[in-house]
Amino acid sequence: MPTVAALIGRKTVKTPADDAGMAKCDVIVSVDGKNVATTSDLNEAMFPYHPDERVTVRWIDQSGTSREADLKLIPGPPA
């Protein structure tokens, strides 16, 4: 598995990410073709997008398998 900091830290249920099979401890490696190597990279990659837009996310699951899904964004919790 790559050494990166864009680790999924908690399981969220009934979300597009959950429906796509993303799980706690999976690692996000790209968003719409932009490589993600750190949490800052992930924040930067997601910044231009808004709820109801779609993005393609690629991640490595806990077994080391590369997976990809087209996700419709939803509002997140308040910062």
Secondary structure as GFF3:
##gff-version 3
##sequence-region A 1 79
A	DSSP	alpha_helix	16	20	.	.	.	ID=ss1
A	DSSP	beta_strand	27	31	.	.	.	ID=ss2
A	DSSP	beta_strand	34	35	.	.	.	ID=ss3
A	DSSP	alpha_helix	39	46	.	.	.	ID=ss4
A	DSSP	beta_strand	54	60	.	.	.	ID=ss5
A	DSSP	beta_strand	66	72	.	.	.	ID=ss6
###
